[in-house]
Amino acid sequence: MFKRRGMAAGAVAAVIALTMSACGSDSGGAVAGGGLPATVHILSIKEMTGAVAFAGTSGEKGLQLAVEEVNKQKFLGSTTIKVDTQDSGYNAQTAASLASQGIANKKYSVISGPLSSQQAAAVAPLAQKGKTPTVFVQAASDGILVGDYIYRVTAPQPSFYAANVGPYMQKKNVKSVSILYNAGSPTIAELATKTIPDMAAKYGFKIKATSSVQLSTQDFASPISKLVATKPDAAVLLLVGSQNPAAMTQLRQAGFTGEVFGNQSSGGNNLKSAGKDGVGVVWATDFNPAQDDPGSQKFVAAYKKKYGEEPLDYAAEAYDSVWLIARALKEAGSADRQELQKALDKVAQAGFEGAQGTLSFVNRDLRLPGVLVQWDGSKEVMLSKAGQP
């Protein structure tokens, strides 16, 4: 999702801090054998600043809530979990550098990885080579699950997009669409060039035009003018972060009044700044606070109590990722990286009830039915679950 740039000064400082920690830290987490240590250390690499900080900061909130629960419940007995969070910002090189330092620092039993696909793709091979269990959320493109030490606690959008969006298109009698997508995101590119074309035959619509923009694009006047000229029943805008309100505003200004479909990046309150122009956008997601799964409602209540707001999907995913790790630590009875990897496999194969509902995994990759949501101008409203009217 991100372009590679030079490392910022803040990121360099973070790497230096991790290096010093590796030289003089306690051996707390990843001690081979001998049961669980007093403290298990997790390195969290998140986009706390930059273009997708809305996702990174939300994920970090869910992660911290789960850690607080694990420790308060004494889920691991006298052992507690401690998270060291480092900001990878808007840079895959920074994420890779932070991961390298974390892999070298044996106090870390596991890494909680960045959310963007580009950063995750830079981190995953390093973690696999270093035999360090690493758990990602989001990062839904191909090339992330590169080995048996890598896990993803987000169902890839292509795995639930069609089952949620397709029936709604039929219900709205959509017979034609035109697509505008961000070519810089591998996940979005897959939706635009494979998932939606596959949907066309099944759900009875025609794709009139497909065009792409880059991650840096904020002026959509030209591609939107071309999209509107094709006169589709619906527009499909598969964009990232702040591109969503900008594109929606320009789409409505261009006179388009039809249905609009987005993707998970339409969430995170990203459409709020579009005002009335953002109202009505529909997309599929893996989590919504209104879903009635017992684990979801328990998580939503705890999150609202702690933060005074409803959680985004990024928070739910990160929360579940910590509980996956906690369950594996309990199963292993050890914070040793190799023993933890074996236990992660066992927990993933068994599945569990989490914030996103009933979690099941296929080759260390989460699968969920997903839900359909719509932006009403102030919040996401759940329309249906996959397979439900």
C-alpha positions, 0 to 999 in steps of 0.5 A: 500500500505504501511507497518506499522512502528514506527513513525518517529521523524518528524512525532511526531513533526508534531503531537505535532504541531497539538496538540498545534494548537488544544489547542490554535487555532482560531475557524476559520473553523468548527463553527456551524451555522452563515454562512461561517467564514473568513477562512476555514481550511483544513488538508492535509495529504500527502506522501511528503517523502518516496516510493510514494512521487512522488504521494503525492507531485504531489497531493499537487501541484494540491490541492494548485492550486485549493485553489489558484483559489478558493481564487483568484476568490472569489468563496466563497465571502470573505471567503478563504481556508487555507491548513495545510499540514502534511507529513505522509511519508511511514507510516500508523500509522503516517497518523492515528495519524495526522488524529486523531489530525486533527479530535480533532482540531475543526478548521479543517472543512475537511481532504484531506486524504493520497493517499495510500490505507493502509494509507487511510484505517487507516484514514477513520474509524477514520474520520467516527467515528469523523464525519469529512468529509474526501476526498481521491484521489487514495486509490482505494481499498475496505474498504475506503468508510466506511461511509457517511463522506468519499468521493473518487475523484479517479475512482477505477482502476478496474472500468475502466481498462478492458474497456481500456486495453481489446480492445487494447489487442484484437487489438494487438492479445494478446492470452496469458498473464502472471502476476506479481503483488505487493501483498501489494497493495489491488488495484493491487491485485484486478486487478491481481486476479479478473479484469484481469481474468474476462477480459480473457474470454471477450477479448479472452486471456489465463492467463498462470501464476500469481505470486506476490512480496512484496512492498520491492522487487527490485530484480525481476530476479527470478519471471521474469525468471519464467514469461518469461519461460511461453512464453506469448504474453504479460507480465502484471506488476502490481507494485508500484513506483520504482519497475516499472523501475527495473522490466522493465529493468530486463524483457527486459534483460531476453529477453522478447520482447512482449507487456507489460501492467502496471497500474496507478503506471507505471505513474508519470514518474516512467518509465523514469529511465528504459530508452529504456527498459521502452518504450512501456508500456501500461496502463489505467489511469483516466487522461492524459494532452492530453484529450480534455475535456474542464475542463481538458484543462483549468486545464492543462493550469493553471497547466503549467502556475503555475508550468512549467510542465505538470500535473500528474493524482495525481494532477488532482485528488487532484485539483478536490477534492478541487473544490468538497469541495469548491462547498460544502462549497458554497452549505452549506453556513457553515463550520460546519462539519455536514452541509458540509457533507450534502452539499458534498452529494448534490454536488457529486450527481449533479456532475461537470466538473473538471480536469479529465473531467465530474465527476459523483459519485456513493455512494460518489465514483467517476466514469470516463471512463478512458483513455489508455496511453503508455510510449514513453521514455519521456512522457505518450502518450494518445492512446484512451478513453474507448469505442473509437478506 
